[in-house]
Amino acid sequence: MTEAADLVVGTSAGATAAAQVRSGIPTAELLASVLSPPVQPVGQHRERPPSLPMATVFERMSARDSGAQWSPPGCLALNGRTGR
């Protein structure tokens, strides 16, 4: 598969997939590694923390940011000071 293209391009997850395809690892091995359970780093035997309902997450974020003033995305960057 990797011999058919001179260049493989992707964005975000597609970039990762492109790098894997061009790595030279057989596609069967790539698929097996994707489907296998994640490997825990040595010395880390922690349980996964319980997941919260999204409503709870949004409530906590709203409470944390209740005093913050909202600005449109990019507003701070556009109004920021530059080296000039």
C-alpha positions in Angstrom: 0.0 0.0 0.0 2.8 2.5 0.9 4.4 2.1 -2.5 1.4 3.4 -4.4 1.8 7.0 -3.2 4.7 9.4 -3.1 3.0 11.6 -0.5 0.3 10.9 2.0 -1.3 13.9 3.7 -3.8 14.2 6.5 -5.0 16.6 9.2 -5.5 15.7 12.8 -6.2 12.0 13.1 -5.7 11.7 9.3 -2.1 12.9 9.8 -1.5 10.1 12.4 -3.0 7.6 10.0 -0.9 8.8 7.1 2.3 8.5 9.3 1.3 5.0 10.3 0.6 4.0 6.7 3.9 5.4 5.5 5.8 3.8 8.4 6.4 0.6 6.5 4.6 -1.5 9.1 2.3 -4.1 7.4 -1.3 -3.0 7.5 -2.3 -6.2 9.4 0.1 -5.2 12.2 -1.3 -1.6 12.3 -4.8 -2.9 12.5 -3.9 -5.3 15.3 -2.2 -2.6 17.3 -5.2 -0.3 16.9 -7.6 -3.0 18.0 -5.5 -4.2 20.9 -6.1 -2.9 24.5 -3.9 0.1 25.5 -0.6 -0.7 27.3 -0.2 0.7 30.8 3.1 2.4 31.4 5.4 0.5 33.8 4.5 1.3 37.4 1.1 2.8 36.7 -1.7 0.6 37.9 -4.3 3.2 38.5 -8.0 2.7 37.9 -9.6 5.0 35.5 -11.5 7.9 37.2 -15.3 7.7 37.0 -16.7 9.7 34.1 -19.1 12.5 34.9 -22.3 13.2 33.0 -21.8 16.1 30.6 -24.4 18.2 32.4 -22.3 18.0 35.6 -19.2 19.0 33.6 -20.9 22.0 32.1 -22.3 23.1 35.5 -18.8 23.0 37.0 -17.4 24.9 34.1 -20.1 27.5 34.3 -19.6 27.9 38.1 -15.9 28.3 37.6 -16.2 30.8 34.8 -19.2 32.7 36.2 -17.1 35.8 37.0 -15.2 35.7 33.7 -16.1 38.1 30.9 -16.9 36.3 27.7 -15.1 37.4 24.5 -15.6 36.2 21.0 -13.0 33.6 19.8 -9.8 35.3 18.7 -10.7 38.6 20.2 -7.9 38.5 22.7 -5.4 37.6 20.0 -6.5 40.3 17.7 -6.4 43.0 20.4 -3.1 41.7 21.9 0.1 43.7 22.0 2.7 42.8 19.5 6.4 43.8 19.4 5.6 47.0 17.5 
